Amino acid sequence: MQWRQGEEKNRMKRFAISMMVVGLGIGAGVGRASAGASPIATSMGDLHWGLSEHEVTAYARRKLTAQFSEEIAKTKDSGKQAKLKAELKKAQGEIEGSLTSFEGGRSRWDQSPVAGEFNYDNNESMLVAKGNGVGSYYFFLNGRLWKLVEVLDKSAGGSDFKKFSQHIEDKFGKGRLKKGELAPGQGNTQWLEYLDRNSRVRAADESSKRGGYAVIYEEMSTVRELASLHPKKQRKAADAEAEAAPAPAKEPPAQLAKAPTKRSIFTNENRTESDTDFQSRKQKTATEARDRAQRAHDRKEDAKKGEALKQLGGLNGSDPLGGL
């Protein structure tokens, strides 16, 4: 009996960590990355930078469904299946209610596993999804996704950082081992780091801060943007990472003069555009919206005038009150 309990416990540990390092794509687009995509992009699947809070909520619900469905399929115990289904329903229901806007300078998240991962009064927000021993924290800037922190208890992630690192390198390949502070003021730790042209992944030993391990996905352009907004806190770390990031791929000669591109804030569109095009389209959209509002207002005014003219049509010139 004890042997079976031990096997069940070990199986749950393996399941939890596999959900953490591989579960980003399960049931949500794993393998859809283009041929030759980096391990980071492949791991993220359908999850990409720039998604809205609503889109990430839908993604997180699909991800939880896939995770729990796999576990439900592994057991024939109807009671355990019912329990897992109830846990899934509860976990999905808690996602939307978890939306937090970091305003005011203080919140309960200051003493949480993600303390230090956000700034106040900077139009930042967060959604949380929890299930099967993994906590997924989705961070937004101006309503668009730019960071994901996956937190795993030490009991599920492995007895030490070496074992945890083996799981990570099985997924992403050989990483760069670093030591120091992940963020200023957060204390020294160690982590494996991976970079591509768009993203950074850090698999960190967070025993002292989070009580376990964390895998942190970040959009590098936003890391640099925040560093410029909060230089004392983040510039040094971001500059160091920028130096270590791979150089962008060379473009064909005909495209060398093309302006740098950025992801559109129109987050339901999977496209990139130059800064000039972005500002032009933004202005055009605002102008069109004002024009539509003005036309709607004019139609209402015309309708009012029409009603007034109908009433005036019944008036008698010699007896102004005759038609009333």
C-alpha positions in Angstrom: 0.0 0.0 0.0 2.8 2.4 0.9 4.6 1.5 -2.3 1.5 2.4 -4.4 1.1 5.7 -2.5 4.7 6.5 -3.1 4.3 5.8 -6.8 1.2 8.0 -7.0 3.1 10.8 -5.3 6.0 10.5 -7.7 3.7 10.4 -10.7 2.0 13.6 -9.6 5.4 15.3 -9.2 6.4 14.2 -12.7 3.1 15.4 -14.1 3.3 18.8 -12.4 6.8 19.6 -13.7 5.9 18.4 -17.2 2.9 20.7 -17.2 5.2 23.5 -16.2 7.8 23.2 -18.8 5.8 21.7 -21.6 2.2 22.5 -20.8 2.2 25.9 -22.4 1.3 24.3 -25.7 -0.8 21.3 -24.7 -4.3 21.7 -26.2 -3.4 25.2 -27.2 -1.3 25.0 -30.3 1.9 23.2 -29.4 3.7 22.4 -32.6 2.1 25.2 -34.6 5.3 27.3 -34.5 6.8 27.7 -37.9 9.6 25.4 -39.1 12.9 26.4 -37.6 11.3 28.2 -34.7 13.2 28.5 -31.5 12.5 26.2 -28.5 10.9 29.1 -26.7 8.5 29.9 -29.6 7.7 26.2 -30.0 7.0 25.9 -26.2 4.7 28.9 -26.2 2.5 27.5 -29.1 -0.6 29.7 -29.4 0.4 32.0 -26.6 2.2 35.0 -28.0 3.1 38.5 -26.9 0.5 41.1 -27.4 -2.6 39.0 -26.6 -5.3 40.9 -24.7 -6.5 40.0 -21.2 -9.7 38.4 -22.7 -7.6 36.3 -25.2 -5.3 35.1 -22.4 -8.3 34.2 -20.2 -9.6 31.9 -23.0 -6.1 30.5 -23.5 -5.7 29.7 -19.8 -9.0 27.9 -19.7 -8.0 25.7 -22.6 -4.7 25.0 -21.1 -6.3 23.9 -17.8 -8.8 21.7 -19.7 -5.9 20.0 -21.5 -3.9 19.4 -18.3 -6.8 18.0 -16.3 -8.1 15.9 -19.2 -4.8 14.1 -19.4 -4.8 13.4 -15.7 -8.5 12.3 -15.8 -7.7 9.9 -18.7 -5.0 8.2 -16.6 -7.4 7.0 -13.9 -10.3 4.6 -14.0 -11.5 5.6 -10.5 -14.8 7.4 -11.0 -14.5 9.1 -7.7 -11.1 10.5 -8.5 -12.3 11.6 -12.0 -15.2 13.5 -10.4 -12.8 15.2 -8.0 -10.5 16.2 -10.8 -13.5 17.6 -12.9 -14.6 19.6 -9.9 -11.1 21.0 -9.5 -11.0 21.9 -13.1 -14.3 23.8 -13.0 -13.2 25.7 -9.9 -9.8 26.6 -11.4 -11.4 27.9 -14.6 -13.9 29.9 -12.7 -11.2 31.6 -10.7 -9.3 33.0 -13.7 -11.4 36.0 -14.6 -11.9 36.9 -11.0 -8.1 37.0 -10.5 -7.6 40.1 -12.8 -5.5 42.6 -10.9 -4.5 46.1 -11.8 -1.4 47.3 -10.1 -2.5 50.8 -9.0 -2.0 52.6 -5.7 1.4 51.4 -4.7 0.5 48.4 -2.5 -1.4 45.1 -2.8 -1.4 41.6 -1.4 0.9 40.5 -4.3 3.8 42.3 -2.6 4.1 39.2 -0.4 3.4 36.6 -3.0 5.5 34.3 -5.2 5.5 37.1 -7.9 6.6 40.0 -5.8 9.0 42.2 -7.8 7.6 41.1 -11.1 5.5 44.2 -11.6 5.4 47.9 -11.2 2.7 50.1 -9.7 0.9 53.0 -11.5 2.3 51.9 -14.9 -0.8 50.5 -16.5 0.2 47.0 -15.6 -2.1 44.1 -14.8 -2.1 40.3 -14.1 -4.3 37.2 -14.5 -3.7 34.0 -12.5 -4.5 30.4 -13.3 -3.7 27.6 -10.9 -4.1 23.9 -11.2 -2.2 20.6 -10.5 0.5 22.2 -8.5 1.4 24.9 -11.1 0.6 28.6 -10.8 0.6 30.5 -14.0 0.8 34.3 -13.7 0.2 36.3 -16.9 1.4 39.9 -16.9 0.1 42.7 -19.1 1.4 46.2 -20.0 -1.2 48.6 -21.5 -3.5 45.6 -21.8 -1.2 43.4 -23.8 0.6 40.2 -22.7 4.4 40.6 -22.2 5.4 38.1 -19.4 4.4 34.7 -18.0 5.7 33.4 -14.7 5.1 29.6 -14.0 5.6 28.7 -10.3 6.1 25.2 -9.1 6.4 24.0 -5.5 9.8 22.5 -4.6 8.1 19.2 -3.6 6.9 18.8 -7.2 9.8 20.3 -9.1 12.6 18.1 -7.7 14.7 17.8 -4.6 17.3 20.2 -5.8 18.0 22.7 -8.6 20.2 20.2 -10.5 17.3 17.8 -11.0 15.0 20.7 -11.9 17.6 21.9 -14.4 17.7 18.5 -16.1 14.0 18.7 -16.8 14.4 22.2 -18.3 17.4 21.2 -20.5 15.4 18.2 -21.8 12.9 20.7 -23.1 15.1 23.7 -24.2 18.6 22.3 -24.6 21.7 23.4 -22.9 21.2 26.7 -21.1 23.5 29.4 -19.7 23.8 29.0 -15.9 23.8 32.3 -14.1 24.0 33.5 -10.5 23.0 36.7 -8.9 19.7 38.7 -8.7 17.0 38.1 -11.2 15.8 41.6 -10.3 17.4 44.3 -8.1 16.5 43.8 -4.5 15.1 40.3 -4.9 18.1 38.4 -3.4 20.7 36.2 -5.0 19.8 33.0 -6.7 20.7 30.8 -9.7 19.0 30.2 -13.0 19.3 28.7 -16.5 18.7 31.3 -19.2 17.6 31.0 -22.9 17.3 33.8 -25.4 16.0 34.3 -28.9 15.3 37.4 -31.0 12.0 38.1 -29.3 11.9 36.3 -25.9 13.9 35.4 -22.8 13.3 32.3 -20.6 14.8 32.0 -17.1 14.4 28.8 -15.2 15.2 29.8 -11.6 15.8 28.3 -8.2 13.4 30.4 -6.2 13.5 28.4 -3.0 14.0 31.4 -0.7 11.4 33.7 -2.5 8.8 31.3 -3.9 9.5 28.1 -2.0 10.3 26.3 -5.2 11.1 26.9 -8.8 10.0 29.3 -11.5 10.1 29.5 -15.3 9.8 33.1 -16.4 9.0 34.0 -20.1 9.4 37.6 -21.1 9.2 39.7 -24.3 12.6 41.3 -24.6 11.3 44.6 -26.2 9.1 45.2 -23.2 12.0 44.4 -20.8 14.0 47.1 -22.5 11.0 49.5 -22.5 10.4 49.1 -18.8 14.1 49.5 -18.1 14.0 52.9 -19.8 11.0 53.9 -17.7 12.5 52.6 -14.4 16.2 53.0 -14.9 17.3 52.7 -11.3 15.5 49.5 -10.9 16.0 47.7 -14.2 18.3 49.3 -16.7 21.5 47.5 -15.5 19.9 44.1 -15.7 18.2 44.8 -19.1 21.4 46.1 -20.6 23.3 43.0 -19.6 20.6 40.8 -21.2 20.5 42.9 -24.3 24.3 42.4 -24.8 23.8 38.6 -24.4 20.8 38.4 -26.8 21.5 36.9 -30.3 21.9 39.4 -33.0 18.9 39.9 -35.3 18.9 37.8 -38.5 20.2 39.7 -41.6 17.5 40.9 -43.9 17.7 40.8 -47.7 19.3 44.0 -49.2 16.0 45.3 -50.5 14.7 45.4 -47.0 17.7 47.0 -45.2 16.1 50.5 -45.3 12.9 49.3 -43.8 12.0 50.9 -40.5 12.2 48.8 -37.3 9.0 47.0 -36.7 7.0 46.6 -33.5 3.9 44.5 -32.7 0.7 46.3 -33.2 -1.4 47.3 -30.2 -4.4 46.1 -32.2 -3.9 42.8 -30.3 -6.4 40.7 -32.1 -4.2 41.0 -35.2 -1.2 38.7 -35.6 1.0 41.2 -37.6 3.9 43.6 -37.2 4.4 47.1 -38.6 6.9 49.9 -38.7 6.6 52.8 -36.2 5.6 55.1 -39.0 2.8 52.8 -40.2 1.8 52.1 -36.6 1.3 55.8 -35.8 -0.4 56.5 -39.2 -2.9 53.6 -38.7 -3.5 54.6 -35.1 -4.3 58.2 -36.2 -6.5 56.9 -39.0 -8.4 54.7 -36.7 -9.0 57.6 -34.2 -10.1 59.9 -37.1 -12.5 57.3 -38.4 -14.0 56.8 -35.0 -14.5 60.6 -34.6 -16.1 60.7 -38.0 -18.5 57.9 -37.2 -19.5 59.6 -34.0 -20.0 63.0 -35.8 -22.1 61.3 -38.5 -24.3 59.6 -35.9 -24.7 62.9 -34.1 -25.6 64.7 -37.4 -28.2 62.0 -38.2 -29.8 62.6 -34.8 -29.9 66.3 -35.3 -31.4 65.9 -38.8 -34.1 63.7 -37.4 -34.9 66.3 -34.7 -35.1 69.0 -37.4 -37.3 66.8 -39.5 -39.8 66.3 -36.7 -39.8 70.1 -36.1 -40.5 70.8 -39.7 -43.4 68.4 -39.8 -45.0 70.3 -36.9 -44.4 73.7 -38.5 -46.0 72.4 -41.7 -49.4 72.5 -40.1 -49.2 76.1 -39.0 -51.5 78.8 -40.5 -49.7 82.0 -41.4 -52.7 84.2 -40.4 -53.3 82.2 -37.2 -49.9 80.9 -35.8 -51.7 78.9 -33.2 -54.2 77.4 -35.5 -52.3 74.2 -36.1 -51.5 73.6 -32.5 
